[in-house]
């Protein structure tokens, strides 16, 4: 009986912790796609890295690693918000790594035209966070972009 009461009391706490991590990820993604350095830079750890891989049918894949400094400089050069689709809360999956670390995965779909052909563009996004200085800081970020001719 005590176990049932404990589960009833802890269940909402565990669910809220997962929701908070989803919110951390969505706020991170929003800041990233805003291209606003003043919003994005405070969310990054000292050694933050990002890798983007394009998967092009018939041609293969190409991965581009970018340092924190390179990314922030690129944002300064082009401060216009990205038109890429934003993740929805229900598409974000949280993976707990440790008591102070987690990763969030999401997926978006879009349609684009390349060289007059229609393609489905699917992005698989993953960001990992560590709790430092009373908040979560992003430590790594990967984006895999897949194209499929429609």
C-alpha positions in Angstrom: 0.0 0.0 0.0 2.9 2.4 0.8 4.4 1.7 -2.6 1.2 2.7 -4.3 1.1 6.0 -2.4 4.7 6.6 -3.1 4.1 6.0 -6.9 1.1 8.3 -6.8 3.1 11.0 -5.2 6.3 10.6 -7.3 4.6 9.9 -10.6 3.7 13.6 -11.3 7.2 14.7 -10.2 8.9 12.3 -12.7 6.5 13.4 -15.4 7.2 17.1 -14.7 10.9 16.5 -14.8 10.5 15.0 -18.3 8.3 17.9 -19.4 10.9 20.4 -18.1 13.6 18.7 -20.2 11.3 18.9 -23.2 10.9 22.6 -22.5 14.7 23.0 -22.2 15.1 21.4 -25.6 12.4 23.4 -27.3 13.8 26.6 -25.9 17.3 25.6 -27.1 16.0 24.8 -30.6 14.0 28.1 -30.7 17.1 30.1 -29.8 19.2 28.1 -32.3 16.8 28.7 -35.1 16.3 32.4 -34.2 20.0 33.0 -35.2 20.1 35.5 -32.3 23.5 35.1 -30.6 22.3 36.9 -27.5 19.6 34.2 -27.0 21.7 31.2 -28.0 25.2 31.7 -26.6 24.1 31.6 -22.9 22.6 28.1 -23.5 25.9 26.6 -24.6 28.6 24.9 -22.6 32.2 26.0 -23.0 33.0 23.0 -25.3 29.7 22.9 -27.2 30.0 21.2 -30.6 27.5 20.8 -33.5 27.6 18.4 -36.5 25.3 18.5 -39.4 25.1 15.6 -41.9 23.3 15.8 -45.2 22.2 12.5 -46.6 21.6 12.9 -50.4 20.1 10.0 -52.3 22.4 8.6 -54.9 25.3 10.7 -53.7 26.0 9.7 -50.1 26.5 11.7 -46.9 28.5 14.7 -46.0 29.2 15.7 -42.3 30.2 19.2 -41.3 31.5 19.7 -37.8 31.3 23.3 -36.5 32.9 24.8 -33.4 31.0 27.0 -31.0 33.0 30.0 -32.1 32.3 29.3 -35.8 28.6 28.8 -35.2 28.2 32.0 -33.2 30.2 34.0 -35.8 27.9 32.6 -38.6 24.9 33.7 -36.6 26.3 37.2 -36.2 26.9 37.4 -40.0 23.3 36.2 -40.8 21.0 37.2 -37.9 17.8 36.4 -39.8 15.7 33.7 -38.2 15.7 30.3 -39.9 12.6 29.2 -41.8 13.2 25.6 -40.9 10.2 23.9 -39.1 10.3 23.8 -35.3 9.9 20.6 -33.3 6.6 20.0 -31.6 6.6 18.9 -27.9 5.1 15.6 -28.7 7.9 14.7 -31.1 10.6 15.3 -28.5 12.0 12.2 -26.8 14.1 12.5 -23.7 16.9 10.1 -22.9 18.4 10.4 -19.4 22.1 9.9 -19.4 22.8 10.6 -15.7 21.3 12.6 -12.8 22.6 15.8 -14.3 22.7 15.0 -18.0 20.2 14.2 -20.8 19.7 14.1 -24.5 16.6 15.1 -26.5 15.7 13.8 -29.9 13.2 15.3 -32.3 12.2 15.0 -35.9 10.7 17.4 -38.4 9.4 17.0 -42.0 9.3 19.6 -44.7 9.0 19.8 -48.5 11.6 21.6 -50.5 12.4 22.1 -54.2 15.9 21.5 -55.4 16.8 22.0 -59.1 13.1 22.0 -59.9 12.4 18.6 -58.2 10.3 18.2 -55.1 11.9 16.5 -52.1 10.8 15.5 -48.6 13.3 16.9 -46.1 13.4 15.0 -42.8 15.6 16.3 -40.0 16.6 14.2 -37.1 17.8 16.5 -34.3 19.6 15.6 -31.1 21.0 17.9 -28.4 22.6 16.8 -25.2 22.6 18.9 -22.1 24.4 19.0 -18.7 23.2 20.7 -15.6 25.8 23.3 -14.7 25.6 26.6 -12.8 21.9 26.1 -11.9 20.7 25.6 -15.5 21.1 23.2 -18.4 23.8 23.9 -20.9 24.0 22.3 -24.3 27.2 20.2 -24.7 26.6 18.6 -28.2 24.1 18.9 -31.0 23.7 16.8 -34.1 21.4 17.3 -37.1 20.9 14.6 -39.7 19.1 15.8 -42.9 17.6 13.2 -45.2 16.2 14.0 -48.7 13.7 11.8 -50.5 12.4 12.6 -54.0 8.6 13.0 -54.1 
